[in-house]
């Protein structure tokens, strides 16, 4: 946070609001947007109410639904991107591709559960590296940190600076920041 100016936080996977709370405490005025399936509303509603009541001066938004469908519809840029959604099948790779479009030029990327306990997450990381879509992406795994019989760890890095929209004769042309 000392090297990246964080004005906007975007997170896939709100759940109990633990990461949201940490990010909001560590920034003075950053806005926060969460994308979450919202499939445990009693638990999630209580967490969301707690976060919004403890950070009343912040712009906090929640977008409910499958992140592989809701993130592509989102307009905006994100300085801090935290991906902690579904960890299986196509979800991690799609979330990583979709969030890349939202990355600001000075972004910080955090990927949760970046260990061999979560092969789909590592497959997404391999894709980002193989296609030269990240400046750096370091895997940080603390030996012995295990939860529910699975290793915990993070990938920390940043997306390459996205190509911005270009205005020409009063028309806006979009150049996507990702390949494909």
Residue pairs with C-beta under 8 A, 6 or more apart in sequence:
1 26
1 27
1 108
4 79
4 80
4 106
4 107
4 108
5 79
5 106
6 23
6 27
6 30
6 79
6 80
6 108
7 29
7 30
7 31
7 79
8 30
8 31
8 33
8 76
8 77
8 78
8 79
8 80
8 104
9 20
9 23
9 24
9 27
9 30
9 31
9 32
9 33
9 78
9 79
9 80
9 82
10 32
10 33
10 34
10 35
10 76
10 78
10 80
10 81
10 82
10 99
10 102
11 19
11 20
11 23
11 32
11 33
11 34
11 35
11 81
11 82
11 83
11 84
12 34
12 35
12 36
12 67
12 71
12 82
12 83
12 84
12 85
12 95
12 99
13 19
13 34
13 35
13 36
13 67
13 82
13 83
13 84
13 85
13 112
14 20
14 34
14 35
14 36
14 38
14 44
14 47
14 48
14 62
15 36
15 40
15 43
15 44
15 47
15 84
16 43
16 44
16 47
17 47
17 48
17 50
17 51
19 82
19 84
19 112
20 32
20 34
20 51
20 60
21 51
21 54
23 30
23 32
23 80
23 82
24 30
24 32
24 51
24 55
24 58
24 60
27 80
29 57
29 58
30 58
30 79
30 80
31 58
31 59
31 60
31 61
32 55
32 58
32 59
32 60
32 61
33 60
33 61
33 62
33 63
33 74
33 76
33 78
34 60
34 61
34 62
34 63
35 63
35 65
35 67
35 70
35 71
35 74
35 85
36 44
36 62
36 63
36 64
36 67
36 85
37 64
37 65
37 66
37 67
37 85
37 86
38 44
38 62
38 64
38 65
48 62
51 60
52 60
63 70
63 74
64 70
67 85
67 86
67 91
67 95
67 98
68 90
68 91
68 94
68 95
68 98
71 95
71 98
71 99
71 102
72 98
72 101
74 102
76 102
77 102
77 103
77 104
78 99
78 102
78 103
78 104
78 107
79 104
79 106
79 107
79 108
80 107
80 108
80 110
81 99
81 102
81 103
81 107
81 108
81 109
81 110
81 159
82 110
82 112
83 92
83 95
83 96
83 99
83 109
83 110
83 111
83 112
84 111
84 112
84 113
85 91
85 92
85 95
86 92
86 95
87 113
87 118
87 120
87 121
88 120
89 120
90 120
91 120
92 111
92 118
92 120
92 121
92 123
92 124
93 120
93 123
93 124
93 127
95 124
96 111
96 124
96 125
96 127
96 128
97 127
97 178
97 180
99 109
99 159
100 133
100 159
100 162
100 177
100 178
101 162
101 176
101 177
101 178
103 109
103 158
103 159
103 161
103 162
103 177
104 162
105 161
105 162
106 158
107 158
107 159
108 156
108 158
109 134
109 137
109 155
109 156
109 157
109 158
109 159
110 154
110 155
110 156
111 121
111 124
111 125
111 137
111 154
111 155
111 156
112 121
112 154
113 121
113 150
113 152
113 153
114 121
114 122
114 125
114 139
114 140
114 141
114 153
114 154
114 155
115 121
115 122
115 139
115 141
115 150
115 151
115 152
115 153
116 122
116 151
117 150
117 151
117 152
118 150
125 137
125 139
125 155
127 133
128 134
128 137
128 159
129 137
131 179
132 160
133 159
133 160
133 178
133 179
134 157
134 158
134 159
134 160
135 157
135 158
135 159
135 160
136 157
136 158
137 155
137 156
137 157
138 155
138 156
138 157
139 153
139 154
139 155
140 153
140 154
140 155
140 156
141 151
141 152
141 153
141 154
142 152
142 153
145 151
145 152
145 153
146 152
159 177
160 177
161 177
162 177
163 175
163 176
163 177
164 175
165 172
165 173
165 174
165 175
166 172
166 173
166 174
166 175
167 173
